């Protein structure tokens, strides 16, 4: 492996693990298009080419999110987290900018190939992503209001989701189907679950200058807020499931997941150790994977059996 390829391999391993992210993004994108298809009364998923284009676009959006984080967090990373790839000089911001714009070019081509009308929605998502990069031009105010900061940044999730669902309904010549708003709310809430879950740490793992929710709210409160976000997400998911007549199976899946999450949260509260904090982050990923699958892919699978 040459030096350049090795640098990028190390970068993805530390900042954007392709396999782990790819699985979650596949569930995200396929379920978004599948849910839209179910709302329109279809008995099958969109064509494979459409699913592939939606997945690629989603994957590139999440890559762009990582890249924008590198730019907006550069000063803090250089001061408090010099071990990360960019501040330690492994990858330069200019190189990441080229990757980000290259990803946008691919997204544009995919949109034109699927349906040129997608470009309008794509431009809207890009615009919001740009505002996020600039932290809505109120960086200091947002940093003083971390909950607002989190909510404003998690709104990108339903924006991306709306765009990916359009690969189904817009391509079919339909308006956004009734009930889609609940799925977009699930997407926003799932973003909150993942964001809180990845920023809960054991006291001995906290770093100076790194604002985690376990520092902001305390170990007990952070774990309970994470669990509460899951409960709220589950409620939104059940309301979404009503529109595709899948409440019963979805409720059983969610009950198992919430029981497991509650056990993990309580174990961490009783003994906040690093391994138990990592379980919260891992559970956030499992929750997201199965949540999306239960709404957009599982109904098709069960009908095929």
N, C-alpha and C positions, 0 to 999 in steps of 0.2 A: 504494500500500500504506500503510495507516494505521500510526501509531506502534506500537500494541500488536502488530499482526501482524508488523511489521518486527522488533520485539524478539524474538519467538518464532522468527522465521525465522533470525535471527542465532544464537540459542541452539542450534537444531537443527543448524545448519551447523557450529558449533564443538564441540558436545558430544554430539550424537546425530544424525548424518547419516541422514536418513530413507531415502533410496534405497539407500545402501550397506548400512545395517543391515537394511533390508527384504529385500534379496536373500538375505543370510545367514540371516535368521530364517525366510524362506519355505522355504529348503532344510532348515533345522533342523526346522520343524514338519511339513512335508509328508513328509519322510523318516521322522520318528518315527511318524506314523500309517501310512505305507506299510509300514515294517518290521514293525509290529505286525500289519498286515493279511496280510503275507507269512507271518509265523509262524503265523497262523491258517489258512493254506492257501488264502487268497483269491487270485483271479486279477485283481483290479482294485483300484484305490485306493478309499478311502472316498468317499462322495458329496461333490460339490463344496461343498455348504453346510457339511458337517462340516469339510472341509479349510479353508474360509474362517474358520470359528469358531476352529479350532485355531491358525491363523496369527494372527488378531487377538489371541487370548489370549497367545500367545507374544510378539508384538510389544509388548504392554502390560507383560508381565513384564520384558522387557529395558529398557523405558522406566522402569519402577519401580526397576530396579537402578541406572540412571543417577541417578535422583532420590535414592535412598538414599545413593549415593556423595556427592552434593552436601551432604547433611546431615552425614554422618560425617567428611567431609574438609574441612568449612567452615573450621575453625580453621587447619589447615595451608595451605589455599588462600589464606586471607586474609593469612597471614604470608609464604608463599613464592611463591604464584602469583596475585598480585592482578590479573593480566590476564584471568583467567577470568571468564565472564559473571556468576556470582553474587557473588564478592567485589568486582567492579568496579561492581555495582549495576544491571546490565542486567535481571536477573531476581531476584526475591526468593524466599527459601526458602518463605515462606508461599504464594506462587503455585504453586511446585512441589508443595507438599503438597496443594493443591486438585487439581492434575493427577493426582497419584498416587492419591488417593482416588477421583477420577472414573474413573480406569483400573480400579480395583478394582470399582467399581459395574458397569462394562461387562463385566468378566470374570465377575462373578456372574450377570448376565443371560444371558450366552452359555452358561454352565454349566447354568443352569436350562432354557434352550431345547433344549440337546442331550441332557442327561440329568441330572436333579436329583442323582443320586448323585455326580456330579463335584464337587459343593460340598464334600464331606468331604475329598477330596484337595486341592482348591483351598485350603481353610482350612489344611491342613498346610503347603503351600508358602508361604502368607502368613506363617505362624508362623515358619518358618525364615528368611524374608526379614526379619521383624521382629528376630529374634535377630542376624542379620548387621548390621542397622542399628545395633544397640547393641553390636556387636562382641562378642557373647556375654558381655557384662558383665566381660570380662577384657581390655580394650583394651591396657593397658600390657604385659601378658604377651604378647599376640599380636604386638604391635609388636616385641618383643624376639626373636620366633621367626617370621621372615618366611615360612619354608616352611610351617609349621603355619597361619599366617595365610592363605596362598594356598590351601592345601588345604581349609581350613574354609569359605572363601568360594566355592571352585569346586564344592563339594557342592550348591550351589543348581542347578547345571546338570542333573544327573540327576534332581533333584526336579522341575524344570520339565518335563524330558523324560518322566518317568513320568506326570505329569499329562496331557501332550499325547498320549501313546500311549493313555491311557484314553479319549480321544475315539473311538478305534477299538474296543478290546476291551471296555470297559465298556458302551459303547453297544450292542455286539453281544450283551451278556449273558454274556460269557466272563470267566474269571479272567485275570490277567496271563499271557500265553503263555510257554511254555518257550523260553528263549534270550534273553528280553528283557533280562536282567541284563547280558549282554555289550554290548548297545547302550547301556545306561545307563553302563557303564564307558567306552565310547567317548566318550560325551558329557562325562564328567568329564575324561578325558584331553585332549579337544579344548579344553576350557576352560583347561587348564594350558598347552597350546601357544599359544593366543591371548594368555593373560595374560603369559607370558614374552616372547612375540614383540613385544608392544606396549611392553614395558619394557626393551628393549635399545636402547642409544643409543651413538652415537659419543662419544668423550671430550669433544669440543668442544661437544656438545649437552647435556651433563649440567647439571642445575640444582641449586643449593644447596637442601637440604631435600626434594628429590625422590628417593625411594629407588627406584632402578632395579636390575634384576638385573645389569646390566653394571657397576654400582658395587659391588653386594653380593658378586658372585662374580668379577668381572673380565670383560673382553671375551671372552677365549677360552673360559672356563668357561661363561659365560652362553650363548654360541652353541652350545656342545656339549650343554649341558643341554636347550636348545630342540630340538635335533636328536634327542637321546635321547628326549624326550617324544613326538616324532613317531613314532619307531620303536616305542615302547611302544603308542601309539595304533593304529598299523598292525597290530600283533599282536592287539590286542583286536578290531579291525575284522574281521580274517580269521577269528577265532573266532566272531564274530557272523555273518559271511557263511556259515559252515558250516550254520547253521540255516535259511538260505534258499537253499542250493545255488547260491551265487554266488561261490565262492572264487576260481576262475580269473580271471574278469573283474576282480574286486576287486583281486586280487594284481597284475595288470598296471597298473591305475590307480595303485595305491599305489607300485609300483616307480618309475614315472615321476615321481610327486610327490616321493618321497624322494630320488631322484637330483637333481632340481632344487633341493630344499631343502639338500642337502649342498653343492652348488656355491655356493649363496648364503651358507651359513654359513661355508664355508672362505674365500670371497672377503672376507667381513667380518673374519674373524680375521686374514687377511694384511694388510688395509688397512682399519681401522675408520673409515670415512667416513660422514657423515650419510646420503648416498644409499643406501649399502649397508645401513645400519641400517633404513631405510624399506623396503627390499626384504624384509627379514625379517618386518616387520609385514605387508606386502602378501602375502607367501607364506603367512603364518598364515591370512589370510582366504581365499585360494585353496584352501589345504589343507582348511579347514573346509567350504567350499562343496562341493568335490568329494568329500570324505569322506562327508558326509551323503547327497549325491546318489547315490553309488555303492551305498549300502546300502538306501535307501528308495524311490528313484525310478527309478534306472537299470534294475533288474530288470524293472519294468513296461514301460519304454520298449523294451527289447530284445525282450521277448515280443510286443510289438505290431508289431514290424518283420517 
